[in-house]
Amino acid sequence: MGKLDPYYRIGKVTGLNIQLTGEGQLISLCSVEASGNQLDIIKKKTGITVLAQLKEMLPAKTVIALNISGKGILQRRIDRAEAIDAGIFSAILPNAKLEDFYVQNFISGEYSFVSVVRKSEADRWISGLGELGFEPLMLSLGVFPVEQILPQLNIYEAEAVIAGQLVERNQKGEWVDVQPSDAEPQFVFKLGSEKIDQSLLVPYAAAFQLVMVNQLDPIAADVEGLQQALESRLAEQKLKVQGAIVLAGIFILLLANFILLSWLNSSNAALSEQVGKFAQNSNNEQQMAERIKEKEALLRTLGWDGGVNKSVLIDQVASLLPPEVKLREIAVNPVDIAGSRLQKGTVFYDRKLVISGNSEKIIPVNEWIARIETRAWVKHIRLENFSYNNELNTGQFTVSIDY
């Protein structure tokens, strides 16, 4: 990624999922804003039933990453195909013309997951968004854009219910099958440490891949009008950034020239001023050092541990999990109840993972602890407790790791 790529992207995007049902549509939205390497959710809403309601929720000219799912979207799994031509399409949808449909080809491993929607149906929603004053720039179909954000989610099993779909993946993380499911997810989804409703996963994924369109291959339908609008928007953004850089360069040169001339004309005054600034800076430096100490103490109180990538640690712990052991909860730097009581405030453990789960026997748990202990980042690991729950007919355990 080039140094200027973060400035060339579209900084604010709203992902919009329109789920078509027999009774109408159910709309969910998730707005994100990118700043440097940070991507923040700034607005989220579910349960919208009328497209016109969006006008009261979003400002004019909002960039939209549209996703359509549900009734009217045909999904088929076929052998891997780099492109969907008329021959392949006729096998998927006999007696239909390829030019009447928008096609999305999501390739994963040895399969292609092909999703199609009638152009007339999709264009109706795209035009409706345009009439409301928004700028739709990408169309995706079904649950498949969630592939772009799976590394951010707390999904560690081969199967997971995501947005009403049972997604099955192999050990390589490649998609194997997708089927509709009425089952509820077995756990609350999290983006990092932030909980997110499962109905917002698809709109968030749609928005994410539009923001990151220069850094990844989007999972989207081939809509010529939207592609042209996207390329035009990105070119416009790039031109603005480059123009700003040129103007900034000219301004810096003029400013440097002005400063240099001023310094030559008033060198004696500048030297006197520097003496005064030196004394003032010395005082400011002392004040700044005191503020830094205060902020470091606050960071320690809040449980900050130097920016360790905790998701990597959790991934390593989960990757070593024996099949007999089931995780229930992983807490990162949890609240130190005893310390909080003594200091009469909230105190967090420093560099600690507390893991709880279930296992019929303690031996697999001990084996798992031994595997984790081989990791270089593990300072100390111990089994806090193991007890058998007769009601659940399984053992329950708690393991703590200092890192």
VOZA-195091 format. One line per 5 residues: number of its first residue (from 1); their letters; for each residue x, y negated, z of C-alpha. Coordinates in nm, 3 decimals. Each point is the difference from the previous one (the first is absolute). Example, Ala and Ser with C-alpha at 12.3 -4.5 7.8 and 13.67 -1.06 7.14 Angstrom:
BEGIN
1 = AS = 1.230,0.450,0.780 | 0.137,-0.344,-0.066
This chain:
BEGIN
1 = MGKLD = 0.000,0.000,0.000 | 0.137,-0.340,-0.098 | 0.046,-0.276,0.254 | -0.284,-0.202,-0.152 | -0.248,0.288,-0.047
6 = PYYRI = -0.183,-0.072,0.329 | -0.074,-0.349,-0.135 | -0.118,0.122,-0.340 | -0.275,0.220,0.146 | -0.358,-0.103,0.079
11 = GKVTG = 0.010,-0.089,0.368 | -0.370,0.031,0.089 | -0.225,0.279,-0.126 | -0.338,0.135,0.105 | -0.061,0.371,-0.053
16 = LNIQL = -0.364,0.076,-0.074 | -0.152,0.350,0.008 | -0.345,0.039,-0.153 | -0.141,0.341,0.092 | -0.292,0.084,-0.225
21 = TGEGQ = -0.281,0.203,0.159 | -0.342,0.115,-0.107 | -0.156,-0.291,0.193 | 0.235,-0.274,-0.122 | 0.351,-0.092,0.101
26 = LISLC = 0.205,-0.037,0.317 | 0.281,-0.255,-0.016 | 0.310,-0.028,0.221 | 0.272,-0.263,-0.027 | 0.350,-0.041,0.138
31 = SVEAS = 0.202,-0.318,-0.062 | 0.379,0.008,0.040 | 0.271,-0.264,-0.007 | 0.367,0.067,-0.076 | 0.278,-0.203,0.157
36 = GNQLD = 0.355,0.125,-0.059 | 0.001,0.368,0.095 | -0.313,-0.037,0.214 | -0.353,0.087,-0.120 | -0.282,-0.113,0.230
41 = IIKKK = -0.372,0.074,-0.010 | -0.175,-0.337,0.023 | -0.363,0.103,-0.057 | -0.197,0.325,0.003 | -0.369,0.071,-0.035
46 = TGITV = -0.214,0.310,-0.050 | -0.368,0.068,-0.054 | -0.057,-0.259,-0.275 | -0.294,0.097,-0.223 | -0.030,-0.296,-0.240
51 = LAQLK = 0.286,-0.124,-0.217 | -0.116,-0.362,0.031 | 0.073,0.010,0.376 | 0.370,-0.012,-0.085 | -0.032,-0.365,-0.101
56 = EMLPA = -0.061,-0.089,0.365 | 0.297,0.209,0.118 | 0.276,-0.079,-0.249 | 0.129,-0.329,-0.145 | -0.028,-0.077,-0.369
61 = KTVIA = 0.270,0.141,-0.232 | 0.077,0.285,0.243 | 0.207,0.265,-0.178 | -0.187,0.332,0.007 | 0.133,0.356,-0.025
66 = LNISG = -0.322,0.185,-0.081 | -0.061,0.368,0.082 | -0.314,0.188,-0.099 | -0.092,0.337,0.149 | -0.299,0.223,0.051
71 = KGILQ = -0.285,0.064,-0.242 | 0.090,-0.065,-0.363 | 0.371,0.076,0.043 | 0.103,0.333,-0.154 | 0.313,0.163,0.146
76 = RRIDR = 0.179,0.303,-0.145 | 0.325,0.177,0.086 | 0.193,0.124,-0.303 | 0.352,0.119,-0.071 | 0.250,-0.285,0.003
81 = AEAID = -0.045,-0.233,-0.297 | 0.210,-0.312,-0.048 | -0.284,-0.167,-0.193 | -0.367,0.073,-0.065 | -0.069,0.016,-0.372
86 = AGIFS = -0.323,0.076,-0.185 | 0.067,0.375,0.003 | 0.052,0.020,0.375 | -0.294,-0.234,0.062 | -0.238,0.216,-0.209
91 = AILPN = 0.093,0.300,0.216 | -0.081,-0.203,0.313 | -0.320,-0.155,-0.132 | -0.133,0.178,-0.311 | -0.206,-0.198,-0.252
96 = AKLED = 0.121,-0.332,0.144 | 0.216,-0.266,-0.165 | 0.322,-0.104,0.169 | -0.049,-0.363,-0.104 | -0.323,-0.019,0.206
101 = FYVQN = 0.183,0.066,0.328 | 0.275,-0.141,0.221 | 0.239,0.280,0.095 | 0.231,0.029,0.302 | 0.272,0.268,-0.007
106 = FISGE = 0.156,0.069,0.340 | 0.294,0.240,-0.040 | 0.111,0.195,0.307 | 0.231,0.298,-0.032 | -0.130,0.244,-0.258
111 = YSFVS = -0.348,-0.152,-0.019 | -0.170,-0.303,-0.148 | -0.306,-0.130,0.183 | -0.205,-0.172,-0.268 | -0.276,-0.245,0.097
116 = VVRKS = -0.232,-0.160,-0.255 | -0.273,-0.261,0.012 | -0.218,-0.142,-0.276 | 0.128,-0.335,-0.119 | -0.350,-0.142,0.018
121 = EADRW = -0.026,0.091,0.370 | 0.345,-0.131,0.095 | -0.034,-0.315,-0.213 | -0.324,-0.080,0.183 | 0.188,-0.023,0.331
126 = ISGLG = 0.303,-0.175,-0.150 | -0.224,-0.263,-0.163 | -0.198,-0.040,0.321 | 0.316,-0.081,0.193 | 0.104,-0.249,-0.265
131 = ELGFE = -0.340,-0.171,0.016 | 0.048,-0.040,0.378 | 0.323,-0.192,-0.066 | 0.248,0.281,0.078 | 0.291,0.132,-0.207
136 = PLMLS = -0.007,0.380,-0.039 | 0.343,0.115,-0.123 | 0.000,0.380,0.050 | -0.250,0.287,-0.003 | 0.059,0.331,0.177
141 = LGVFP = -0.231,0.298,0.042 | -0.065,0.231,0.293 | 0.219,0.072,0.301 | 0.326,0.045,-0.193 | 0.157,-0.347,0.065
146 = VEQIL = 0.034,0.113,0.364 | 0.309,0.193,-0.121 | 0.182,-0.337,-0.001 | -0.050,-0.052,0.375 | 0.029,0.356,0.136
151 = PQLNI = 0.352,-0.068,0.137 | -0.154,-0.278,0.212 | -0.273,0.224,0.148 | 0.009,0.243,0.292 | -0.083,0.301,-0.221
156 = YEAEA = 0.222,0.301,0.061 | -0.221,0.294,-0.103 | -0.034,0.149,-0.349 | -0.375,-0.072,0.001 | -0.170,-0.323,0.103
161 = VIAGQ = -0.346,-0.150,-0.042 | 0.050,-0.343,-0.153 | -0.291,-0.227,-0.096 | -0.243,0.289,-0.036 | 0.243,0.218,-0.197
166 = LVERN = 0.188,0.309,0.120 | 0.352,-0.049,-0.135 | 0.227,0.305,-0.010 | 0.376,-0.038,-0.054 | 0.287,0.246,-0.014
171 = QKGEW = 0.320,-0.005,0.205 | 0.158,-0.244,-0.247 | -0.281,-0.248,0.057 | -0.142,0.062,-0.348 | -0.377,-0.004,-0.040
176 = VDVQP = -0.150,0.344,-0.064 | -0.375,-0.055,0.025 | -0.263,-0.262,0.083 | -0.357,0.088,0.097 | -0.290,-0.205,0.145
181 = SDAEP = -0.042,0.054,0.374 | -0.256,-0.108,0.258 | 0.239,0.081,0.284 | 0.135,-0.275,0.222 | 0.378,-0.050,0.029
186 = QFVFK = 0.153,0.187,0.294 | 0.187,-0.309,0.119 | -0.001,-0.378,-0.026 | 0.204,-0.126,-0.293 | 0.282,-0.243,0.074
191 = LGSEK = 0.205,-0.228,-0.221 | 0.316,-0.009,0.208 | -0.145,-0.071,0.343 | -0.319,-0.170,-0.122 | -0.321,0.203,-0.012
196 = IDQSL = -0.193,-0.015,-0.326 | -0.347,0.126,-0.088 | 0.006,0.277,-0.260 | -0.239,-0.200,-0.223 | 0.273,-0.269,-0.030
201 = LVPYA = 0.277,0.237,-0.115 | -0.097,-0.011,-0.369 | -0.042,-0.382,-0.023 | 0.325,-0.048,0.194 | 0.180,0.239,-0.235
206 = AAFQL = -0.143,-0.179,-0.304 | 0.117,-0.337,0.134 | 0.342,0.142,0.098 | 0.079,0.135,-0.346 | -0.099,-0.328,-0.165
211 = VMVNQ = 0.228,-0.198,0.232 | 0.281,0.249,-0.066 | -0.073,0.043,-0.372 | 0.357,-0.100,-0.093 | 0.151,0.262,0.235
216 = LDPIA = -0.223,0.306,-0.061 | -0.211,0.169,-0.268 | -0.362,-0.087,0.081 | -0.261,0.275,-0.001 | -0.255,-0.181,-0.212
221 = ADVEG = -0.223,0.028,-0.303 | 0.124,-0.137,-0.331 | -0.215,-0.312,-0.044 | 0.149,-0.217,-0.270 | -0.171,-0.323,0.108
226 = LQQAL = 0.111,0.036,0.362 | 0.354,0.097,-0.104 | 0.030,-0.314,-0.213 | -0.137,-0.215,0.282 | 0.248,0.158,0.244
231 = ESRLA = 0.298,-0.054,-0.231 | -0.107,-0.360,-0.054 | -0.033,-0.058,0.375 | 0.341,0.153,0.073 | 0.162,-0.204,-0.279
236 = EQKLK = -0.162,-0.316,0.138 | 0.127,0.082,0.350 | 0.349,0.066,-0.134 | 0.000,-0.331,-0.187 | -0.108,-0.187,0.312
241 = VQGAI = 0.278,0.157,0.208 | 0.266,-0.069,-0.261 | -0.124,-0.358,-0.040 | 0.013,-0.050,0.375 | 0.357,0.133,0.007
246 = VLAGI = 0.108,-0.241,-0.275 | -0.164,-0.295,0.176 | 0.154,0.105,0.331 | 0.342,0.020,-0.165 | -0.034,-0.349,-0.149
251 = FILLL = -0.121,-0.135,0.332 | 0.294,0.159,0.184 | 0.249,-0.149,-0.249 | -0.155,-0.346,0.036 | -0.008,0.032,0.375
256 = ANFIL = 0.364,0.114,0.012 | 0.102,-0.292,-0.218 | -0.187,-0.245,0.220 | 0.151,0.146,0.317 | 0.350,-0.012,-0.144
261 = LSWLN = -0.032,-0.366,-0.107 | -0.147,-0.096,0.335 | 0.283,0.175,0.180 | 0.266,-0.178,-0.206 | -0.161,-0.339,0.071
266 = SSNAA = -0.038,0.053,0.373 | 0.273,0.244,0.107 | 0.078,-0.187,0.325 | -0.365,-0.003,0.106 | -0.031,0.370,-0.084
271 = LSEQV = 0.298,0.091,0.218 | -0.150,-0.188,0.296 | -0.332,0.169,-0.057 | 0.166,0.342,-0.009 | 0.154,-0.060,0.344
276 = GKFAQ = -0.344,-0.076,0.138 | -0.151,0.302,-0.173 | 0.274,0.224,0.140 | -0.096,-0.094,0.353 | -0.368,0.043,-0.078
281 = NSNNE = 0.057,0.336,-0.171 | 0.193,0.124,0.302 | -0.301,-0.076,0.217 | -0.238,0.153,-0.256 | 0.215,0.312,-0.020
286 = QQMAE = -0.031,0.051,0.374 | -0.376,-0.050,-0.017 | -0.023,0.240,-0.296 | 0.201,0.264,0.188 | -0.244,-0.025,0.291
291 = RIKEK = -0.297,0.033,-0.238 | 0.158,0.303,-0.165 | 0.040,0.167,0.340 | -0.365,-0.071,0.080 | -0.115,0.142,-0.334
296 = EALLR = 0.221,0.307,0.036 | -0.156,0.062,0.341 | -0.347,-0.040,-0.155 | 0.089,0.246,-0.279 | 0.115,0.255,0.256
301 = TLGWD = -0.328,-0.050,0.190 | -0.197,0.054,-0.322 | 0.188,0.324,-0.068 | 0.200,-0.109,-0.308 | 0.295,0.236,-0.044
306 = GGVNK = 0.216,-0.155,-0.269 | -0.205,0.073,-0.311 | 0.036,0.381,-0.001 | -0.205,0.152,-0.284 | -0.237,0.199,0.217
311 = SVLID = -0.195,0.148,-0.292 | 0.319,0.176,-0.112 | 0.049,0.147,0.349 | -0.362,0.116,0.008 | 0.033,0.155,-0.348
316 = QVASL = 0.309,0.194,0.114 | -0.175,0.123,0.316 | -0.306,0.110,-0.202 | 0.213,0.170,-0.267 | 0.149,0.232,0.265
321 = LPPEV = -0.342,0.100,0.137 | -0.059,0.381,0.020 | -0.335,0.118,-0.143 | -0.112,0.119,0.346 | 0.021,-0.354,0.142
326 = KLREI = -0.265,-0.262,-0.074 | 0.059,-0.369,0.067 | -0.267,-0.205,0.170 | 0.165,-0.335,0.062 | 0.335,-0.176,-0.045
331 = AVNPV = 0.051,-0.315,0.209 | 0.293,-0.231,-0.079 | 0.134,-0.199,0.297 | -0.317,0.052,0.207 | -0.093,-0.208,0.304
336 = DIAGS = 0.208,0.072,0.311 | -0.282,0.021,0.254 | 0.228,0.014,0.304 | 0.219,-0.285,-0.124 | -0.302,-0.209,-0.090
341 = RLQKG = -0.141,0.048,0.349 | 0.327,-0.107,0.163 | 0.052,-0.307,-0.219 | -0.372,-0.088,-0.003 | -0.003,-0.024,-0.378
346 = TVFYD = 0.011,0.215,-0.309 | 0.332,0.185,-0.033 | 0.083,0.240,-0.285 | 0.242,0.289,-0.005 | 0.310,-0.076,-0.205
351 = RKLVI = 0.090,0.233,-0.292 | -0.232,0.283,0.098 | -0.238,0.228,-0.189 | -0.268,0.183,0.197 | -0.157,0.288,-0.194
356 = SGNSE = -0.299,0.206,0.105 | -0.154,0.301,-0.171 | -0.127,0.355,0.022 | 0.167,0.342,-0.016 | -0.122,0.337,0.117
361 = KIIPV = 0.350,0.087,0.124 | 0.288,-0.202,0.140 | 0.268,0.179,-0.204 | -0.076,-0.183,-0.330 | 0.004,-0.329,0.193
366 = NEWIA = 0.344,0.078,0.143 | 0.125,0.098,-0.346 | -0.133,-0.329,-0.138 | 0.175,-0.194,0.280 | 0.326,0.178,-0.081
371 = RIETR = -0.029,-0.099,-0.367 | -0.071,-0.363,0.084 | 0.295,-0.009,0.242 | 0.239,0.060,-0.291 | -0.085,-0.339,-0.150
376 = AWVKH = 0.274,-0.258,0.053 | -0.242,-0.272,0.108 | -0.142,0.207,0.289 | 0.159,-0.104,0.329 | -0.217,0.213,0.227
381 = IRLEN = -0.305,0.222,-0.047 | -0.201,0.181,0.262 | -0.325,0.190,0.041 | -0.201,-0.207,0.247 | -0.274,0.257,0.051
386 = FSYNN = -0.169,0.309,-0.147 | -0.332,0.125,0.127 | -0.257,0.246,-0.133 | -0.351,-0.135,-0.059 | -0.248,0.284,0.044
391 = ELNTG = -0.285,-0.200,-0.154 | 0.195,-0.070,-0.321 | 0.171,0.343,0.016 | 0.339,-0.152,-0.074 | 0.297,-0.161,0.172
396 = QFTVS = 0.048,-0.374,0.026 | 0.342,-0.160,0.022 | 0.176,-0.336,0.023 | 0.355,-0.061,-0.130 | 0.201,-0.321,0.047
401 = IDY = 0.295,-0.104,-0.214 | 0.249,-0.277,0.076 | 0.166,-0.135,-0.314
